[in-house]
């Protein structure tokens, strides 16, 4: 079970985009994540008439290391570490380390 999933709201802890908050769009296999509106880059593209794609300067999200983001805790309004706990009925759930509150219900 992964500690971060697609759709989780995270805060960037280090780097150029420090303090920005957004939802995880994609988890990549090499330990990086793409977060909505964070680590924006400009990509210069050529037009492709066969794919009906115009050229120009596109702005899109670049991947960021998963170690540089932390799950947003809505109770404390801060980034928080995540642990995995097994409940009495055998289900695995994620919980916030600071207050012990369960993330997924």
C-alpha positions in Angstrom: 0.0 0.0 0.0 1.4 3.4 -1.0 1.3 6.3 1.4 0.3 8.8 -1.4 -2.4 8.2 -4.0 -3.8 9.9 -7.1 -6.2 12.6 -5.9 -4.6 13.3 -2.6 -4.0 16.9 -1.6 -0.4 17.6 -0.9 1.9 20.5 0.0 5.4 20.9 -1.6 8.0 21.0 1.2 11.2 21.9 -0.7 12.3 23.5 -3.9 11.2 26.3 -6.1 7.5 25.5 -5.5 7.7 25.3 -1.7 4.5 25.9 0.1 2.2 25.4 -2.9 -0.7 23.0 -2.5 -2.4 20.8 -5.1 -3.9 17.5 -6.0 -1.8 14.6 -7.3 -2.6 14.0 -10.9 -0.2 11.1 -11.6 2.2 8.8 -9.7 5.2 7.8 -11.8 7.1 4.5 -11.4 10.5 6.2 -10.7 9.4 7.8 -7.4 8.0 11.1 -8.8 4.6 12.7 -8.8 2.8 15.2 -11.0 0.9 17.8 -8.8 -1.8 20.1 -10.3 -0.5 23.6 -10.7 2.9 22.9 -9.1 6.4 22.9 -10.7 5.1 24.6 -13.9 7.4 24.6 -17.0 7.1 26.1 -20.4 7.4 23.6 -23.3 8.1 24.9 -26.8 6.3 22.7 -29.3 6.2 22.5 -33.1 2.8 22.4 -34.9 1.7 18.9 -36.0 -1.0 19.2 -38.7 -1.5 15.5 -38.8 -2.6 15.4 -35.2 -4.4 18.8 -35.6 -2.1 20.2 -32.9 -1.0 23.9 -33.0 2.5 24.9 -32.1 3.5 27.4 -29.5 4.6 27.7 -25.9 2.6 25.3 -23.6 2.7 25.6 -19.8 2.4 22.2 -18.0 3.3 20.5 -14.8 6.6 18.7 -14.5 7.2 15.8 -12.1 8.5 16.4 -8.6 10.2 13.9 -6.3 7.7 12.2 -4.0 10.0 12.9 -1.0 9.5 16.6 -1.6 5.7 16.5 -1.0 3.7 15.7 2.1 0.0 15.0 2.5 -2.1 18.0 3.6 -3.8 17.5 7.0 -7.1 19.5 7.0 -7.4 19.5 10.8 -4.0 21.1 11.5 -3.8 22.9 8.1 -0.2 21.7 7.7 1.7 19.1 5.8 1.9 15.8 7.7 3.6 12.4 7.6 1.6 9.3 6.9 1.7 5.9 8.4 -0.1 2.6 7.6 -2.2 0.8 10.3 -4.1 -2.5 10.2 -7.6 -2.2 11.7 -9.3 -4.9 13.8 -11.3 -6.1 10.8 -8.0 -6.6 8.8 -8.2 -3.6 6.5 -5.1 -1.4 6.0 -5.7 2.3 6.3 -3.5 5.4 6.2 -3.3 7.7 9.2 -1.7 11.0 10.1 1.3 10.6 12.4 0.7 13.9 14.2 -2.8 13.3 15.5 -3.4 9.6 14.6 -6.5 10.5 12.6 -7.4 8.0 9.7 -7.0 9.4 6.2 -9.2 7.0 4.3 -12.5 5.9 5.8 
